[in-house]
Amino acid sequence: MSENTLAIVMVFIGLFLAGGVFSLAKQGLKIGAAVCALGAAMAITAGVLWW
């Protein structure tokens, strides 16, 4: 896999986790949403920096 492909995968993982944040927040699970938000931020940051 090329570096660009890995970066794109990391961004998609981050977007998937961002959707999880919305879902967990809607259900009232604030701790789970916070953990998911942290993972989403790290994944998107890794994808952007990897690019």
Phi and psi restraints in degrees (range 20) as a CNS / XPLOR table:
assign (resid 1 and name C) (resid 2 and name N)
       (resid 2 and name CA) (resid 2 and name C) 1.0 -81.0 20.0 2
assign (resid 2 and name N) (resid 2 and name CA)
       (resid 2 and name C) (resid 3 and name N) 1.0 167.8 20.0 2
assign (resid 2 and name C) (resid 3 and name N)
       (resid 3 and name CA) (resid 3 and name C) 1.0 -64.5 20.0 2
assign (resid 3 and name N) (resid 3 and name CA)
       (resid 3 and name C) (resid 4 and name N) 1.0 -36.5 20.0 2
assign (resid 3 and name C) (resid 4 and name N)
       (resid 4 and name CA) (resid 4 and name C) 1.0 -65.1 20.0 2
assign (resid 4 and name N) (resid 4 and name CA)
       (resid 4 and name C) (resid 5 and name N) 1.0 -37.7 20.0 2
assign (resid 4 and name C) (resid 5 and name N)
       (resid 5 and name CA) (resid 5 and name C) 1.0 -64.7 20.0 2
assign (resid 5 and name N) (resid 5 and name CA)
       (resid 5 and name C) (resid 6 and name N) 1.0 -42.4 20.0 2
assign (resid 5 and name C) (resid 6 and name N)
       (resid 6 and name CA) (resid 6 and name C) 1.0 -64.6 20.0 2
assign (resid 6 and name N) (resid 6 and name CA)
       (resid 6 and name C) (resid 7 and name N) 1.0 -37.2 20.0 2
assign (resid 6 and name C) (resid 7 and name N)
       (resid 7 and name CA) (resid 7 and name C) 1.0 -65.4 20.0 2
assign (resid 7 and name N) (resid 7 and name CA)
       (resid 7 and name C) (resid 8 and name N) 1.0 -42.5 20.0 2
assign (resid 7 and name C) (resid 8 and name N)
       (resid 8 and name CA) (resid 8 and name C) 1.0 -64.3 20.0 2
assign (resid 8 and name N) (resid 8 and name CA)
       (resid 8 and name C) (resid 9 and name N) 1.0 -40.5 20.0 2
assign (resid 8 and name C) (resid 9 and name N)
       (resid 9 and name CA) (resid 9 and name C) 1.0 -62.6 20.0 2
assign (resid 9 and name N) (resid 9 and name CA)
       (resid 9 and name C) (resid 10 and name N) 1.0 -42.3 20.0 2
assign (resid 9 and name C) (resid 10 and name N)
       (resid 10 and name CA) (resid 10 and name C) 1.0 -63.4 20.0 2
assign (resid 10 and name N) (resid 10 and name CA)
       (resid 10 and name C) (resid 11 and name N) 1.0 -40.4 20.0 2
assign (resid 10 and name C) (resid 11 and name N)
       (resid 11 and name CA) (resid 11 and name C) 1.0 -65.4 20.0 2
assign (resid 11 and name N) (resid 11 and name CA)
       (resid 11 and name C) (resid 12 and name N) 1.0 -41.7 20.0 2
assign (resid 11 and name C) (resid 12 and name N)
       (resid 12 and name CA) (resid 12 and name C) 1.0 -65.1 20.0 2
assign (resid 12 and name N) (resid 12 and name CA)
       (resid 12 and name C) (resid 13 and name N) 1.0 -37.5 20.0 2
assign (resid 12 and name C) (resid 13 and name N)
       (resid 13 and name CA) (resid 13 and name C) 1.0 -62.8 20.0 2
assign (resid 13 and name N) (resid 13 and name CA)
       (resid 13 and name C) (resid 14 and name N) 1.0 -41.3 20.0 2
assign (resid 13 and name C) (resid 14 and name N)
       (resid 14 and name CA) (resid 14 and name C) 1.0 -62.7 20.0 2
assign (resid 14 and name N) (resid 14 and name CA)
       (resid 14 and name C) (resid 15 and name N) 1.0 -40.9 20.0 2
assign (resid 14 and name C) (resid 15 and name N)
       (resid 15 and name CA) (resid 15 and name C) 1.0 -67.9 20.0 2
assign (resid 15 and name N) (resid 15 and name CA)
       (resid 15 and name C) (resid 16 and name N) 1.0 -36.6 20.0 2
assign (resid 15 and name C) (resid 16 and name N)
       (resid 16 and name CA) (resid 16 and name C) 1.0 -62.5 20.0 2
assign (resid 16 and name N) (resid 16 and name CA)
       (resid 16 and name C) (resid 17 and name N) 1.0 -43.6 20.0 2
assign (resid 16 and name C) (resid 17 and name N)
       (resid 17 and name CA) (resid 17 and name C) 1.0 -68.0 20.0 2
assign (resid 17 and name N) (resid 17 and name CA)
       (resid 17 and name C) (resid 18 and name N) 1.0 -32.3 20.0 2
assign (resid 17 and name C) (resid 18 and name N)
       (resid 18 and name CA) (resid 18 and name C) 1.0 -64.5 20.0 2
assign (resid 18 and name N) (resid 18 and name CA)
       (resid 18 and name C) (resid 19 and name N) 1.0 -37.4 20.0 2
assign (resid 18 and name C) (resid 19 and name N)
       (resid 19 and name CA) (resid 19 and name C) 1.0 -63.7 20.0 2
assign (resid 19 and name N) (resid 19 and name CA)
       (resid 19 and name C) (resid 20 and name N) 1.0 -36.2 20.0 2
assign (resid 19 and name C) (resid 20 and name N)
       (resid 20 and name CA) (resid 20 and name C) 1.0 -64.7 20.0 2
assign (resid 20 and name N) (resid 20 and name CA)
       (resid 20 and name C) (resid 21 and name N) 1.0 -35.8 20.0 2
assign (resid 20 and name C) (resid 21 and name N)
       (resid 21 and name CA) (resid 21 and name C) 1.0 -60.6 20.0 2
assign (resid 21 and name N) (resid 21 and name CA)
       (resid 21 and name C) (resid 22 and name N) 1.0 -47.2 20.0 2
assign (resid 21 and name C) (resid 22 and name N)
       (resid 22 and name CA) (resid 22 and name C) 1.0 -60.3 20.0 2
assign (resid 22 and name N) (resid 22 and name CA)
       (resid 22 and name C) (resid 23 and name N) 1.0 -45.2 20.0 2
assign (resid 22 and name C) (resid 23 and name N)
       (resid 23 and name CA) (resid 23 and name C) 1.0 -65.0 20.0 2
assign (resid 23 and name N) (resid 23 and name CA)
       (resid 23 and name C) (resid 24 and name N) 1.0 -46.3 20.0 2
assign (resid 23 and name C) (resid 24 and name N)
       (resid 24 and name CA) (resid 24 and name C) 1.0 -67.1 20.0 2
assign (resid 24 and name N) (resid 24 and name CA)
       (resid 24 and name C) (resid 25 and name N) 1.0 -37.7 20.0 2
assign (resid 24 and name C) (resid 25 and name N)
       (resid 25 and name CA) (resid 25 and name C) 1.0 -65.5 20.0 2
assign (resid 25 and name N) (resid 25 and name CA)
       (resid 25 and name C) (resid 26 and name N) 1.0 -37.5 20.0 2
assign (resid 25 and name C) (resid 26 and name N)
       (resid 26 and name CA) (resid 26 and name C) 1.0 -65.6 20.0 2
assign (resid 26 and name N) (resid 26 and name CA)
       (resid 26 and name C) (resid 27 and name N) 1.0 -31.5 20.0 2
assign (resid 26 and name C) (resid 27 and name N)
       (resid 27 and name CA) (resid 27 and name C) 1.0 -84.0 20.0 2
assign (resid 27 and name N) (resid 27 and name CA)
       (resid 27 and name C) (resid 28 and name N) 1.0 -8.3 20.0 2
assign (resid 27 and name C) (resid 28 and name N)
       (resid 28 and name CA) (resid 28 and name C) 1.0 89.2 20.0 2
assign (resid 28 and name N) (resid 28 and name CA)
       (resid 28 and name C) (resid 29 and name N) 1.0 13.3 20.0 2
assign (resid 28 and name C) (resid 29 and name N)
       (resid 29 and name CA) (resid 29 and name C) 1.0 -95.1 20.0 2
assign (resid 29 and name N) (resid 29 and name CA)
       (resid 29 and name C) (resid 30 and name N) 1.0 83.3 20.0 2
assign (resid 29 and name C) (resid 30 and name N)
       (resid 30 and name CA) (resid 30 and name C) 1.0 -69.8 20.0 2
assign (resid 30 and name N) (resid 30 and name CA)
       (resid 30 and name C) (resid 31 and name N) 1.0 -36.6 20.0 2
assign (resid 30 and name C) (resid 31 and name N)
       (resid 31 and name CA) (resid 31 and name C) 1.0 -67.7 20.0 2
assign (resid 31 and name N) (resid 31 and name CA)
       (resid 31 and name C) (resid 32 and name N) 1.0 -43.5 20.0 2
assign (resid 31 and name C) (resid 32 and name N)
       (resid 32 and name CA) (resid 32 and name C) 1.0 -62.7 20.0 2
assign (resid 32 and name N) (resid 32 and name CA)
       (resid 32 and name C) (resid 33 and name N) 1.0 -38.9 20.0 2
assign (resid 32 and name C) (resid 33 and name N)
       (resid 33 and name CA) (resid 33 and name C) 1.0 -65.9 20.0 2
assign (resid 33 and name N) (resid 33 and name CA)
       (resid 33 and name C) (resid 34 and name N) 1.0 -37.7 20.0 2
assign (resid 33 and name C) (resid 34 and name N)
       (resid 34 and name CA) (resid 34 and name C) 1.0 -67.0 20.0 2
assign (resid 34 and name N) (resid 34 and name CA)
       (resid 34 and name C) (resid 35 and name N) 1.0 -41.5 20.0 2
assign (resid 34 and name C) (resid 35 and name N)
       (resid 35 and name CA) (resid 35 and name C) 1.0 -65.1 20.0 2
assign (resid 35 and name N) (resid 35 and name CA)
       (resid 35 and name C) (resid 36 and name N) 1.0 -43.0 20.0 2
assign (resid 35 and name C) (resid 36 and name N)
       (resid 36 and name CA) (resid 36 and name C) 1.0 -64.1 20.0 2
assign (resid 36 and name N) (resid 36 and name CA)
       (resid 36 and name C) (resid 37 and name N) 1.0 -39.5 20.0 2
assign (resid 36 and name C) (resid 37 and name N)
       (resid 37 and name CA) (resid 37 and name C) 1.0 -64.3 20.0 2
assign (resid 37 and name N) (resid 37 and name CA)
       (resid 37 and name C) (resid 38 and name N) 1.0 -39.4 20.0 2
assign (resid 37 and name C) (resid 38 and name N)
       (resid 38 and name CA) (resid 38 and name C) 1.0 -63.4 20.0 2
assign (resid 38 and name N) (resid 38 and name CA)
       (resid 38 and name C) (resid 39 and name N) 1.0 -45.1 20.0 2
assign (resid 38 and name C) (resid 39 and name N)
       (resid 39 and name CA) (resid 39 and name C) 1.0 -63.6 20.0 2
assign (resid 39 and name N) (resid 39 and name CA)
       (resid 39 and name C) (resid 40 and name N) 1.0 -39.5 20.0 2
assign (resid 39 and name C) (resid 40 and name N)
       (resid 40 and name CA) (resid 40 and name C) 1.0 -64.8 20.0 2
assign (resid 40 and name N) (resid 40 and name CA)
       (resid 40 and name C) (resid 41 and name N) 1.0 -44.0 20.0 2
assign (resid 40 and name C) (resid 41 and name N)
       (resid 41 and name CA) (resid 41 and name C) 1.0 -62.9 20.0 2
assign (resid 41 and name N) (resid 41 and name CA)
       (resid 41 and name C) (resid 42 and name N) 1.0 -41.6 20.0 2
assign (resid 41 and name C) (resid 42 and name N)
       (resid 42 and name CA) (resid 42 and name C) 1.0 -67.2 20.0 2
assign (resid 42 and name N) (resid 42 and name CA)
       (resid 42 and name C) (resid 43 and name N) 1.0 -41.3 20.0 2
assign (resid 42 and name C) (resid 43 and name N)
       (resid 43 and name CA) (resid 43 and name C) 1.0 -66.7 20.0 2
assign (resid 43 and name N) (resid 43 and name CA)
       (resid 43 and name C) (resid 44 and name N) 1.0 -43.9 20.0 2
assign (resid 43 and name C) (resid 44 and name N)
       (resid 44 and name CA) (resid 44 and name C) 1.0 -66.9 20.0 2
assign (resid 44 and name N) (resid 44 and name CA)
       (resid 44 and name C) (resid 45 and name N) 1.0 -40.7 20.0 2
assign (resid 44 and name C) (resid 45 and name N)
       (resid 45 and name CA) (resid 45 and name C) 1.0 -62.6 20.0 2
assign (resid 45 and name N) (resid 45 and name CA)
       (resid 45 and name C) (resid 46 and name N) 1.0 -42.7 20.0 2
assign (resid 45 and name C) (resid 46 and name N)
       (resid 46 and name CA) (resid 46 and name C) 1.0 -62.5 20.0 2
assign (resid 46 and name N) (resid 46 and name CA)
       (resid 46 and name C) (resid 47 and name N) 1.0 -41.9 20.0 2
assign (resid 46 and name C) (resid 47 and name N)
       (resid 47 and name CA) (resid 47 and name C) 1.0 -64.5 20.0 2
assign (resid 47 and name N) (resid 47 and name CA)
       (resid 47 and name C) (resid 48 and name N) 1.0 -41.1 20.0 2
assign (resid 47 and name C) (resid 48 and name N)
       (resid 48 and name CA) (resid 48 and name C) 1.0 -68.0 20.0 2
assign (resid 48 and name N) (resid 48 and name CA)
       (resid 48 and name C) (resid 49 and name N) 1.0 -43.4 20.0 2
assign (resid 48 and name C) (resid 49 and name N)
       (resid 49 and name CA) (resid 49 and name C) 1.0 -70.3 20.0 2
assign (resid 49 and name N) (resid 49 and name CA)
       (resid 49 and name C) (resid 50 and name N) 1.0 -30.1 20.0 2
assign (resid 49 and name C) (resid 50 and name N)
       (resid 50 and name CA) (resid 50 and name C) 1.0 -72.2 20.0 2
assign (resid 50 and name N) (resid 50 and name CA)
       (resid 50 and name C) (resid 51 and name N) 1.0 -28.5 20.0 2
